[in-house]
Amino acid sequence: MEQYGMEEGFIECRGFRVHYRLYGKGKPSLIVLLHGSFLSMRSWFEVAGPLSEQAAVLVFDRPAFGQTSKPLPSKDHGVAYSPEAQSDLVVELIGQFGYSDALLVGNSTGGTLALLTALRTPDKVRGIVLCGAMIYSGYATSEVPGPVKPFLKMLTPVFFRVMRALIMRLFDRNIRGFWYKQERLTDEQLAAFRSDLMQGAWARSFWELFLETHHLHFEQRTSSVGCPVLVVTGEHDLTVKTEESFRLAEEIPGAELAVVPDAAHLPQEEAPEGFLEVVRPFVGRIC
């Protein structure tokens, strides 16, 4: 990683102590890589360095994941886990690292946040790459009903412990399901992702993220995306079905579509060369 001039550290942002890596520091353009749920910035390690040959690359552990701090929500300290709060954090990080805008590359729920940020703050986003992005299903369409939320909050100590037990039990199977050929995911890699997730008050922060999930109604908003867009899907993605990515590319004006063969939900990990092959030309045009 030394060849890419990588620095690693923590930065205070919107009440979080954000764990980050920055590759290619000092280059005029910035790429921000946004990982999916249950993962960490480790998800981008195979491609972050090579992409930094074209622009500076920022990867960070999203709130509730990895080594980023896991404070309780607080209006006084600006701490929140909603999709909009995470989008605001992305924008603020871009500024804190000295850039006026960035190309956002998001995988899975990271793609949800990339699209949301492009819609909310178009002047801060010069383009987006949506890789297996959850737009019409999952995180982007889930919602805790308003009348139920006070009850869930009241019983938080019970429910977040139940959630913790379920995640711990199902974690390995869930992560392996993101891969087309599961034998490519080594036991060491799986253990590293488990270690990344299960740090500190991880279950409580994930519970807070769950409580703030709500329907984003992207199906009504995709036609208003104004920046350049590349939609990427793994050929065998079953987590966000390839048909959803095809639909997304059709509904966003001018969007390009690329399919990475021999990969499922995490092509940047399972087929990094194939991922770079389709993403690099787009990056070259944007950055």
MARTORMAR-583624 format. One line per 10 residues: number of its first residue (from 1); their letters; for each residue x, y, z of N, C-alpha, C. Coordinates in Angstrom, 1 decimal. Example, Ala and Ser with C-alpha at 12.3 -4.5 7.8 and 13.67 -1.06 7.14 Angstrom:
2
1) as) 13.2/-5.7/7.8/12.3/-4.5/7.8/13.2/-3.3/7.8; 12.8/-2.2/7.1/13.7/-1.1/7.1/12.9/0.0/7.9
END
This chain:
287
1) meqygmeegf) 0.8/-1.2/0.0/0.0/0.0/0.0/0.8/1.3/0.0; 2.1/1.1/0.4/3.0/2.3/0.4/3.1/2.9/-1.0; 3.0/2.1/-2.1/3.1/2.6/-3.4/2.0/3.5/-3.8; 0.9/3.5/-3.1/-0.2/4.4/-3.3/-0.3/5.6/-2.4; 0.7/5.7/-1.5/0.8/6.9/-0.6/-0.4/6.9/0.4; -0.7/5.7/1.0/-1.9/5.6/1.8/-1.6/6.1/3.2; -2.6/6.9/3.8/-2.5/7.3/5.2/-3.8/6.8/5.9; -3.7/6.5/7.1/-4.8/5.9/7.9/-4.9/6.6/9.2; -6.2/6.9/9.6/-6.4/7.6/10.9/-7.8/7.8/11.2; -8.1/8.8/12.1/-9.4/9.1/12.5/-9.7/10.6/12.4
11) iecrgfrvhy) -10.9/10.9/12.1/-11.2/12.3/11.9/-12.6/12.5/12.6; -12.8/13.7/13.3/-14.0/14.0/13.9/-15.0/14.6/12.9; -16.2/14.0/12.9/-17.2/14.5/11.9/-18.6/14.2/12.4; -19.4/15.2/12.6/-20.8/15.1/13.0/-21.0/14.2/14.2; -20.1/14.3/15.2/-20.3/13.6/16.4/-19.6/12.2/16.4; -19.1/11.8/15.3/-18.4/10.5/15.1/-16.9/10.7/15.0; -16.2/9.7/15.5/-14.8/9.6/15.3/-14.6/8.6/14.1; -14.4/9.1/12.9/-14.5/8.3/11.7/-13.1/7.7/11.4; -13.1/6.4/11.2/-11.9/5.7/10.8/-11.8/5.7/9.3; -10.7/6.2/8.8/-10.6/6.3/7.3/-9.2/5.9/6.8
21) rlygkgkpsl) -9.1/5.7/5.5/-7.9/5.6/4.8/-8.0/6.6/3.6; -6.9/7.2/3.3/-6.8/8.1/2.1/-5.7/7.7/1.3; -5.9/7.4/0.0/-4.9/7.0/-1.0/-4.7/8.2/-1.9; -3.5/8.4/-2.4/-3.2/9.4/-3.4/-3.5/10.8/-2.9; -3.1/11.1/-1.7/-3.3/12.4/-1.1/-2.7/13.5/-2.0; -3.5/14.6/-2.1/-3.0/15.7/-2.9/-3.4/15.8/-4.3; -4.0/14.7/-4.8/-4.5/14.8/-6.2/-5.7/15.7/-6.3; -5.9/16.3/-7.5/-7.0/17.3/-7.6/-8.4/16.9/-7.4; -8.7/15.6/-7.7/-10.0/15.1/-7.7/-10.1/14.0/-6.6; -11.4/13.8/-6.1/-11.6/12.8/-5.0/-12.6/11.8/-5.4
31) ivllhgsfls) -12.4/10.6/-5.0/-13.3/9.5/-5.1/-13.6/9.0/-3.7; -14.9/8.9/-3.3/-15.3/8.4/-2.0/-16.0/7.0/-2.2; -15.4/6.0/-1.5/-16.0/4.6/-1.6/-16.8/4.3/-0.4; -18.1/3.9/-0.7/-19.0/3.7/0.4/-19.4/2.2/0.5; -19.0/1.5/1.6/-19.3/0.1/1.7/-20.7/-0.2/2.1; -21.1/-1.5/2.0/-22.4/-2.0/2.4/-22.6/-2.3/3.8; -23.8/-2.8/4.2/-24.0/-3.1/5.6/-23.3/-4.4/6.0; -23.0/-4.5/7.2/-22.3/-5.7/7.8/-20.8/-5.7/7.4; -20.4/-4.8/6.6/-19.0/-4.8/6.1/-18.3/-3.6/6.7; -17.2/-3.3/6.1/-16.3/-2.2/6.5/-15.6/-1.6/5.3
41) mrswfevagp) -14.7/-0.7/5.6/-13.9/-0.2/4.4/-13.0/-1.2/3.9; -12.8/-2.3/4.6/-12.0/-3.5/4.1/-12.6/-4.0/2.7; -13.9/-3.7/2.5/-14.5/-4.2/1.3/-13.9/-3.6/0.0; -13.2/-2.5/0.2/-12.6/-1.8/-1.0/-11.1/-1.9/-1.1; -10.5/-2.7/-0.2/-9.0/-2.7/-0.2/-8.4/-3.2/-1.5; -9.1/-4.0/-2.3/-8.5/-4.6/-3.5/-8.5/-3.5/-4.6; -9.4/-2.5/-4.5/-9.5/-1.6/-5.7/-9.1/-0.1/-5.3; -9.1/0.2/-4.0/-8.8/1.6/-3.6/-7.5/2.1/-4.1; -6.4/1.3/-3.9/-5.1/1.7/-4.4/-5.0/1.9/-5.9; -5.5/0.9/-6.7/-5.4/1.1/-8.1/-6.3/2.3/-8.6
51) lseqaavlvf) -7.4/2.6/-8.0/-8.2/3.8/-8.4/-7.5/5.1/-8.0; -6.6/5.0/-7.0/-5.9/6.3/-6.6/-4.9/6.7/-7.7; -4.6/5.8/-8.7/-3.8/6.3/-9.8/-4.5/7.3/-10.6; -5.8/7.4/-10.5/-6.5/8.4/-11.2/-7.0/9.6/-10.4; -7.2/9.4/-9.1/-7.7/10.5/-8.2/-7.4/10.1/-6.8; -7.5/11.0/-5.9/-7.4/10.6/-4.4/-8.6/9.8/-4.1; -8.4/8.8/-3.2/-9.5/7.9/-2.9/-9.6/7.9/-1.3; -10.9/8.2/-0.9/-11.2/8.1/0.5/-12.1/6.9/0.8; -11.7/6.1/1.7/-12.6/5.0/2.2/-12.7/5.2/3.7; -13.9/4.9/4.2/-14.1/5.0/5.7/-15.1/4.0/6.2
61) drpafgqtsk) -15.1/3.7/7.5/-16.1/2.9/8.1/-17.3/3.7/8.3; -18.4/3.3/7.7/-19.7/4.1/7.9/-20.1/4.0/9.4; -20.9/4.9/9.8/-21.5/4.8/11.2/-22.2/3.5/11.4; -21.9/2.9/12.6/-22.4/1.6/13.0/-21.5/0.4/12.6; -20.4/0.7/11.8/-19.6/-0.3/11.3/-18.1/0.0/11.5; -17.3/-1.1/11.5/-15.9/-1.0/11.6/-15.4/-0.3/12.8; -14.3/0.5/12.7/-13.7/1.1/13.8/-14.2/2.6/14.1; -15.1/3.0/13.3/-15.7/4.3/13.5/-16.5/4.2/14.9; -16.4/5.3/15.6/-17.0/5.3/17.0/-18.5/5.1/16.9; -19.1/4.7/18.0/-20.5/4.3/17.9/-21.3/5.0/19.1
71) plpskdhgva) -21.4/6.3/19.0/-22.1/7.0/20.1/-23.6/6.9/19.9; -24.3/7.1/21.0/-25.8/7.1/21.0/-26.2/8.4/20.2; -27.4/8.3/19.6/-27.9/9.5/18.9/-28.1/10.6/19.9; -27.8/11.8/19.5/-27.8/13.0/20.3/-28.1/14.3/19.5; -29.2/14.9/19.8/-29.4/16.2/19.1/-28.4/17.3/19.5; -28.0/17.2/20.7/-27.0/18.2/21.2/-25.7/18.1/20.5; -25.3/16.8/20.1/-24.0/16.6/19.5/-24.1/16.3/18.0; -25.3/16.4/17.5/-25.5/16.2/16.0/-25.3/14.7/15.6; -25.4/13.8/16.5/-25.2/12.4/16.2/-26.5/11.8/15.7; -26.6/11.2/14.5/-27.8/10.6/14.0/-27.3/9.5/13.0
81) yspeaqsdlv) -28.2/8.5/12.9/-27.9/7.3/12.0/-28.9/7.2/10.8; -29.7/8.2/10.6/-30.6/8.1/9.5/-29.9/8.2/8.2; -30.5/7.8/7.1/-29.9/7.9/5.8/-29.5/9.3/5.4; -30.3/10.3/5.8/-30.0/11.7/5.5/-28.8/12.1/6.3; -28.7/11.7/7.6/-27.5/12.1/8.4/-26.3/11.4/7.9; -26.3/10.2/7.4/-25.2/9.6/6.8/-24.7/10.3/5.5; -25.7/10.8/4.7/-25.4/11.5/3.5/-24.8/12.8/3.9; -25.2/13.5/5.0/-24.6/14.8/5.4/-23.2/14.5/5.9; -22.9/13.4/6.5/-21.6/13.0/6.9/-20.6/12.9/5.7; -21.1/12.2/4.7/-20.3/12.1/3.5/-19.9/13.5/2.9
91) veligqfgys) -20.9/14.3/2.8/-20.6/15.7/2.3/-19.6/16.4/3.2; -19.8/16.3/4.5/-18.9/17.0/5.4/-17.5/16.5/5.3; -17.4/15.2/5.1/-16.0/14.6/5.0/-15.3/15.1/3.7; -16.1/15.2/2.7/-15.5/15.7/1.4/-14.9/17.1/1.7; -15.6/17.9/2.4/-15.0/19.3/2.7/-13.9/19.2/3.6; -13.9/18.3/4.7/-12.9/18.3/5.6/-11.6/17.8/5.0; -11.6/17.0/3.9/-10.4/16.6/3.3/-10.0/17.6/2.2; -10.6/18.7/2.1/-10.2/19.8/1.3/-10.7/19.8/-0.2; -11.9/19.1/-0.4/-12.4/19.1/-1.7/-13.8/19.7/-1.8; -14.2/20.2/-2.9/-15.5/20.9/-3.1/-16.5/19.9/-3.5
101) dallvgnstg) -16.1/18.8/-4.1/-17.0/17.7/-4.6/-16.3/16.4/-4.7; -17.0/15.4/-5.1/-16.4/14.1/-5.2/-17.2/13.2/-6.1; -16.5/12.2/-6.7/-17.2/11.0/-7.3/-17.5/10.0/-6.3; -18.7/9.6/-6.1/-19.1/8.6/-5.1/-19.3/7.3/-5.7; -18.7/6.3/-5.1/-18.8/4.9/-5.6/-19.4/4.1/-4.4; -20.6/3.6/-4.6/-21.3/2.9/-3.5/-21.7/1.5/-3.8; -21.5/0.6/-2.9/-21.9/-0.8/-3.1/-23.0/-1.1/-2.1; -24.1/-1.8/-2.6/-25.2/-2.2/-1.7/-25.8/-1.0/-1.0; -25.9/-1.0/0.3/-26.5/0.2/1.0/-25.6/1.4/0.9; -24.3/1.2/0.6/-23.4/2.3/0.2/-23.9/3.0/-1.1
111) gtlalltalr) -24.5/2.2/-2.0/-25.0/2.8/-3.2/-26.3/3.6/-2.9; -27.1/3.1/-1.9/-28.2/3.9/-1.5/-27.8/5.3/-1.1; -26.8/5.3/-0.3/-26.3/6.6/0.2/-25.7/7.5/-0.9; -25.0/6.8/-1.8/-24.4/7.6/-2.9/-25.5/8.3/-3.7; -26.6/7.6/-4.1/-27.7/8.1/-4.8/-28.4/9.2/-4.0; -28.7/8.9/-2.7/-29.3/9.9/-1.9/-28.5/11.2/-1.8; -27.2/11.1/-1.7/-26.4/12.3/-1.6/-26.4/13.1/-2.9; -26.4/12.4/-4.0/-26.5/13.0/-5.4/-27.8/13.8/-5.5; -28.8/13.3/-5.0/-30.1/13.9/-5.1/-30.3/15.1/-4.1; -29.7/15.0/-2.9/-29.8/16.0/-1.9/-28.9/17.2/-2.1
121) tpdkvrgivl) -27.6/16.9/-2.5/-26.6/17.9/-2.6/-25.9/17.7/-4.0; -26.6/18.0/-5.1/-26.0/17.7/-6.4/-24.7/18.5/-6.7; -24.5/19.7/-6.0/-23.3/20.5/-6.2/-22.1/19.8/-5.6; -22.3/18.8/-4.7/-21.2/18.2/-4.1/-20.8/16.8/-4.7; -21.6/16.4/-5.7/-21.4/15.1/-6.3/-21.2/15.3/-7.8; -20.0/14.9/-8.3/-19.7/15.1/-9.8/-20.0/13.9/-10.6; -20.3/12.8/-9.9/-20.8/11.6/-10.6/-20.9/10.5/-9.5; -21.7/9.4/-9.9/-21.9/8.3/-9.0/-21.7/6.9/-9.7; -21.1/6.0/-9.0/-21.1/4.6/-9.5/-21.9/3.8/-8.5; -22.9/3.1/-9.0/-23.9/2.4/-8.1/-23.7/0.9/-8.4
131) cgamiysgya) -23.0/0.2/-7.5/-22.6/-1.2/-7.6/-23.5/-2.0/-6.8; -24.4/-2.8/-7.4/-25.3/-3.6/-6.6/-26.1/-2.8/-5.6; -26.5/-1.6/-6.0/-27.1/-0.6/-5.1/-28.5/-1.0/-4.7; -28.8/-0.9/-3.4/-30.1/-1.1/-2.9/-31.0/0.2/-3.1; -31.8/0.1/-4.2/-32.6/1.3/-4.6/-34.1/1.0/-4.5; -34.4/-0.2/-5.0/-35.8/-0.6/-5.0/-36.2/-1.7/-4.0; -35.3/-2.0/-3.1/-35.5/-3.1/-2.2/-34.7/-2.9/-1.0; -34.8/-3.7/0.0/-34.0/-3.7/1.2/-34.0/-2.4/2.0; -32.8/-1.9/2.3/-32.6/-0.7/3.1/-33.3/0.5/2.6; -33.4/0.7/1.3/-34.0/1.9/0.7/-35.5/1.9/0.8
141) tsevpgpvkp) -36.1/0.7/1.0/-37.6/0.6/1.1/-38.1/0.2/2.4; -37.2/-0.2/3.4/-37.6/-0.6/4.7/-38.0/0.6/5.5; -38.9/0.4/6.5/-39.4/1.5/7.3/-40.0/1.0/8.6; -39.6/1.6/9.7/-40.2/1.3/11.0/-41.4/2.1/11.1; -42.6/1.5/11.2/-43.9/2.3/11.3/-43.8/3.3/12.4; -44.3/4.5/12.2/-44.3/5.5/13.2/-44.9/5.1/14.5; -46.1/4.5/14.5/-46.7/4.2/15.8/-46.0/3.1/16.6; -45.2/2.3/15.9/-44.4/1.3/16.5/-43.1/1.7/17.1; -42.5/2.8/16.6/-41.2/3.2/17.0/-41.1/3.6/18.4; -42.0/4.3/19.1/-41.9/4.6/20.5/-41.8/3.3/21.3
151) flkmltpvff) -42.6/2.3/20.9/-42.6/1.0/21.6/-41.2/0.3/21.5; -40.7/0.3/20.3/-39.4/-0.3/20.1/-38.3/0.5/20.9; -38.4/1.8/20.9/-37.4/2.6/21.6/-37.5/2.3/23.1; -38.7/2.1/23.6/-38.9/1.9/25.0/-38.3/0.5/25.4; -38.3/-0.4/24.5/-37.8/-1.8/24.8/-36.4/-2.0/24.1; -35.7/-0.9/23.9/-34.4/-1.0/23.2/-33.5/-2.1/23.8; -33.3/-2.1/25.2/-32.4/-3.1/25.8/-32.7/-4.5/25.4; -34.0/-4.8/25.2/-34.4/-6.2/24.8/-34.2/-6.4/23.4; -34.7/-5.5/22.5/-34.6/-5.7/21.1/-33.2/-5.7/20.5; -32.3/-4.8/21.0/-31.0/-4.8/20.4/-30.2/-6.0/20.8
161) rvmralimrl) -30.5/-6.6/22.0/-29.8/-7.8/22.4/-30.3/-9.0/21.5; -31.6/-9.0/21.2/-32.1/-10.0/20.2/-31.5/-9.9/18.9; -31.4/-8.6/18.4/-30.7/-8.4/17.1/-29.3/-8.8/17.1; -28.6/-8.5/18.2/-27.2/-8.9/18.3/-27.0/-10.4/18.2; -27.9/-11.2/18.9/-27.8/-12.6/18.9/-28.1/-13.2/17.5; -29.0/-12.5/16.8/-29.4/-13.0/15.4/-28.2/-12.7/14.4; -27.6/-11.5/14.5/-26.5/-11.2/13.7/-25.3/-12.1/13.9; -25.0/-12.3/15.2/-23.9/-13.2/15.5/-24.1/-14.6/15.0; -25.3/-15.1/15.0/-25.6/-16.4/14.6/-25.6/-16.5/13.1; -26.1/-15.5/12.4/-26.2/-15.6/10.9/-25.2/-14.9/10.1
171) fdrnirgfwy) -24.2/-14.2/10.8/-23.2/-13.4/10.1/-22.5/-14.1/9.0; -21.9/-15.2/9.3/-21.1/-16.0/8.3/-21.9/-16.3/7.1; -23.1/-16.9/7.3/-23.9/-17.3/6.2/-24.3/-16.1/5.3; -24.6/-15.0/6.0/-25.0/-13.8/5.3/-23.9/-13.3/4.4; -22.7/-13.2/4.9/-21.6/-12.6/4.2/-21.3/-13.6/3.0; -21.2/-14.8/3.3/-20.9/-15.8/2.2/-21.9/-15.7/1.1; -23.2/-15.3/1.4/-24.2/-15.2/0.4/-24.0/-14.1/-0.6; -23.1/-13.1/-0.2/-22.7/-12.0/-1.1/-21.8/-12.5/-2.3; -21.3/-13.7/-2.2/-20.3/-14.2/-3.1/-20.9/-15.2/-4.1; -20.4/-15.1/-5.3/-20.9/-16.1/-6.3/-20.3/-17.5/-6.0
181) kqerltdeql) -18.9/-17.5/-5.9/-18.2/-18.7/-5.5/-17.7/-18.5/-4.1; -18.4/-19.1/-3.2/-18.1/-18.9/-1.8/-16.7/-19.3/-1.3; -16.1/-20.3/-2.1/-14.8/-20.8/-1.7/-13.7/-19.7/-1.9; -14.1/-18.6/-2.6/-13.1/-17.5/-2.8/-13.0/-16.7/-1.6; -14.0/-16.7/-0.7/-13.9/-16.0/0.5/-13.3/-16.9/1.6; -12.1/-16.5/2.0/-11.3/-17.3/2.9/-11.8/-17.2/4.3; -11.5/-18.2/5.2/-11.9/-18.1/6.6/-11.3/-16.9/7.2; -10.1/-16.5/6.8/-9.4/-15.4/7.4/-10.1/-14.1/7.0; -10.5/-14.0/5.8/-11.2/-12.7/5.4/-12.6/-12.6/6.1; -13.3/-13.7/6.3/-14.5/-13.7/7.0/-14.3/-13.3/8.4
191) aafrsdlmqg) -13.3/-13.9/9.0/-13.0/-13.5/10.4/-12.7/-12.1/10.6; -12.0/-11.5/9.6/-11.6/-10.1/9.6/-12.9/-9.2/9.5; -13.8/-9.5/8.7/-15.0/-8.8/8.6/-15.9/-8.9/9.9; -15.9/-10.1/10.5/-16.6/-10.3/11.7/-16.0/-9.4/12.8; -14.6/-9.4/12.8/-13.9/-8.5/13.8/-14.2/-7.1/13.6; -14.2/-6.6/12.3/-14.5/-5.3/12.0/-15.8/-4.8/12.5; -16.8/-5.7/12.3/-18.2/-5.3/12.7/-18.4/-5.3/14.2; -17.9/-6.4/14.9/-18.3/-6.6/16.3/-17.3/-5.9/17.3; -17.3/-4.6/17.2/-16.4/-3.8/18.0/-17.2/-2.8/18.9; -16.9/-2.7/20.1/-17.6/-1.7/21.0/-19.1/-2.0/21.0
201) awarsfwelf) -19.8/-0.9/21.0/-21.3/-1.0/21.1/-21.9/-1.2/19.8; -21.4/-2.2/19.0/-21.8/-2.3/17.6/-23.3/-2.7/17.5; -23.8/-3.6/18.4/-25.2/-4.0/18.3/-26.1/-2.8/18.6; -25.8/-2.0/19.6/-26.6/-0.9/19.9/-26.7/0.1/18.8; -25.5/0.4/18.2/-25.5/1.4/17.1/-26.2/0.9/15.8; -26.1/-0.4/15.6/-26.8/-1.0/14.4/-28.3/-0.9/14.7; -28.7/-1.1/15.9/-30.1/-1.0/16.3/-30.6/0.4/16.1; -29.8/1.4/16.4/-30.2/2.8/16.2/-30.3/3.1/14.7; -29.4/2.5/13.9/-29.5/2.7/12.4/-30.8/2.1/11.9; -31.1/0.9/12.5/-32.4/0.2/12.1/-33.6/1.1/12.4
211) lethhlhfeq) -33.6/1.7/13.6/-34.8/2.5/14.0/-35.0/3.7/13.1; -33.9/4.2/12.5/-34.0/5.4/11.6/-34.1/5.1/10.1; -34.2/3.8/9.8/-34.5/3.4/8.4/-35.9/3.8/8.0; -36.0/4.3/6.8/-37.3/4.7/6.3/-37.3/4.6/4.8; -38.5/4.5/4.2/-38.6/4.4/2.7/-38.2/5.7/2.1; -37.3/5.6/1.1/-36.7/6.7/0.5/-37.4/7.1/-0.9; -38.3/6.2/-1.3/-39.1/6.5/-2.5/-38.3/6.9/-3.7; -37.2/6.1/-4.0/-36.3/6.4/-5.1/-37.0/6.3/-6.4; -38.0/5.4/-6.5/-38.7/5.1/-7.7/-39.4/6.4/-8.3; -39.6/7.4/-7.4/-40.2/8.7/-7.8/-39.1/9.7/-8.1
221) rtssvgcpvl) -37.8/9.4/-7.9/-36.8/10.4/-7.9/-35.7/10.1/-8.9; -35.6/8.9/-9.4/-34.4/8.6/-10.2/-34.3/9.5/-11.5; -35.5/9.9/-12.0/-35.5/10.7/-13.2/-34.9/12.1/-13.0; -34.7/12.5/-11.8/-34.1/13.8/-11.5/-32.6/13.8/-11.2; -32.0/12.7/-11.4/-30.5/12.6/-11.2/-29.9/13.4/-12.3; -29.0/14.3/-12.0/-28.4/15.2/-13.0/-27.0/14.9/-13.3; -26.3/14.1/-12.5/-24.9/13.9/-12.7/-24.6/12.6/-13.5; -23.4/12.4/-14.0/-23.1/11.2/-14.7/-23.2/10.0/-13.8; -23.8/8.9/-14.3/-24.0/7.7/-13.5/-23.6/6.4/-14.2; -22.8/5.6/-13.5/-22.5/4.2/-14.0/-23.1/3.2/-13.0
231) vvtgehdltv) -24.0/2.4/-13.6/-24.6/1.3/-12.8/-23.8/0.0/-13.0; -23.4/-0.6/-12.0/-22.6/-1.8/-12.1/-23.3/-2.9/-11.3; -23.3/-4.1/-11.9/-23.9/-5.3/-11.2/-23.0/-6.5/-11.5; -22.9/-7.3/-10.4/-22.3/-8.6/-10.6/-23.2/-9.5/-11.4; -22.7/-10.3/-12.3/-23.5/-11.1/-13.2/-24.5/-12.0/-12.4; -24.0/-12.5/-11.2/-24.8/-13.4/-10.4/-25.3/-12.9/-9.1; -25.5/-11.6/-9.1/-26.0/-10.9/-7.8/-27.4/-11.4/-7.5; -27.6/-12.0/-6.3/-28.9/-12.4/-5.8/-29.3/-11.5/-4.7; -28.4/-10.7/-4.1/-28.8/-9.9/-3.0/-29.6/-8.7/-3.5; -29.0/-8.0/-4.5/-29.8/-7.0/-5.3/-29.8/-7.6/-6.7
241) kteesfrlae) -30.9/-8.1/-7.1/-31.0/-8.9/-8.3/-30.5/-8.0/-9.5; -29.9/-8.6/-10.4/-29.4/-7.9/-11.6/-30.5/-7.1/-12.3; -31.7/-7.7/-12.3/-32.9/-7.0/-12.9/-33.1/-5.6/-12.3; -32.8/-5.5/-11.0/-33.0/-4.2/-10.3/-32.0/-3.2/-10.9; -30.7/-3.7/-11.1/-29.7/-2.8/-11.6/-30.0/-2.4/-13.0; -30.5/-3.3/-13.8/-30.9/-3.0/-15.2/-32.0/-1.9/-15.2; -33.0/-2.1/-14.3/-34.1/-1.1/-14.2/-33.5/0.2/-13.8; -32.6/0.3/-12.9/-32.0/1.5/-12.4/-31.3/2.2/-13.5; -30.5/1.5/-14.3/-29.8/2.1/-15.5/-30.8/2.7/-16.5; -32.0/2.1/-16.6/-33.0/2.5/-17.6/-33.7/3.8/-17.1
251) eipgaelavv) -33.8/3.9/-15.8/-34.6/5.0/-15.2/-33.8/6.2/-14.9; -32.5/6.1/-14.8/-31.7/7.3/-14.6/-31.3/7.9/-15.9; -31.6/9.1/-16.3/-31.3/9.7/-17.6/-29.8/9.6/-17.9; -29.5/9.0/-19.0/-28.1/8.9/-19.5/-27.2/7.9/-18.8; -27.7/7.1/-17.9/-26.9/6.2/-17.1/-26.3/5.1/-18.0; -25.0/4.8/-17.6/-24.4/3.7/-18.3/-24.6/2.4/-17.4; -24.5/1.2/-18.1/-24.6/0.0/-17.4/-23.4/-0.9/-17.7; -22.9/-1.6/-16.7/-21.8/-2.5/-16.8/-22.1/-3.8/-16.0; -21.8/-4.9/-16.5/-22.0/-6.2/-15.8/-20.6/-6.8/-15.6; -20.3/-7.1/-14.4/-19.0/-7.8/-14.1/-19.3/-9.3/-14.0
261) pdaahlpqee) -18.7/-10.1/-14.9/-18.9/-11.5/-15.0/-18.3/-12.2/-13.8; -18.8/-13.4/-13.5/-18.2/-14.3/-12.5/-18.1/-13.7/-11.2; -19.1/-12.9/-10.8/-19.2/-12.2/-9.5/-20.6/-12.1/-9.1; -20.8/-11.8/-7.8/-22.2/-11.6/-7.3/-22.3/-10.2/-6.7; -22.6/-10.1/-5.4/-23.0/-8.8/-4.8/-21.8/-7.9/-4.6; -20.6/-8.5/-4.5/-19.4/-7.7/-4.1/-18.3/-7.8/-5.2; -18.6/-7.4/-6.4/-17.6/-7.6/-7.5/-16.2/-6.9/-7.2; -16.2/-5.8/-6.4/-15.0/-5.2/-6.1/-14.1/-6.1/-5.2; -14.7/-7.1/-4.6/-13.9/-8.0/-3.8/-13.7/-9.3/-4.6; -14.8/-9.8/-5.1/-14.7/-11.2/-5.8/-14.0/-11.1/-7.1
271) apegflevvr) -14.2/-10.0/-7.9/-13.6/-9.9/-9.2/-13.0/-8.5/-9.4; -12.0/-8.1/-8.5/-11.5/-6.7/-8.6/-11.0/-6.3/-9.9; -10.4/-7.1/-10.7/-9.9/-6.7/-12.0/-11.0/-6.4/-12.9; -12.1/-7.3/-12.9/-13.3/-7.0/-13.7/-14.0/-5.7/-13.3; -14.0/-5.5/-12.0/-14.6/-4.2/-11.5/-13.8/-3.0/-12.0; -12.5/-3.1/-11.8/-11.7/-2.0/-12.3/-11.8/-1.7/-13.8; -11.9/-2.8/-14.5/-12.0/-2.7/-16.0/-13.2/-1.9/-16.4; -14.4/-2.0/-15.7/-15.6/-1.3/-16.1/-15.6/0.1/-15.4; -15.0/0.3/-14.3/-15.1/1.5/-13.6/-14.0/2.6/-14.0; -12.8/2.1/-14.3/-11.7/3.0/-14.6/-12.1/4.0/-15.8
281) pfvgric) -12.6/3.5/-16.9/-12.9/4.5/-18.0/-13.9/5.6/-17.5; -14.9/5.2/-16.7/-15.8/6.2/-16.2/-15.2/7.2/-15.3; -14.3/6.7/-14.4/-13.5/7.6/-13.5/-12.7/8.5/-14.4; -12.1/8.0/-15.4/-11.2/8.9/-16.3/-12.0/10.0/-16.9; -13.3/9.8/-17.2/-14.1/10.9/-17.8/-14.6/11.9/-16.8; -14.8/11.4/-15.6/-15.3/12.3/-14.5/-14.2/13.0/-13.8; -13.1/12.4/-13.5/-12.1/13.0/-12.7/-10.9/13.5/-13.5
END
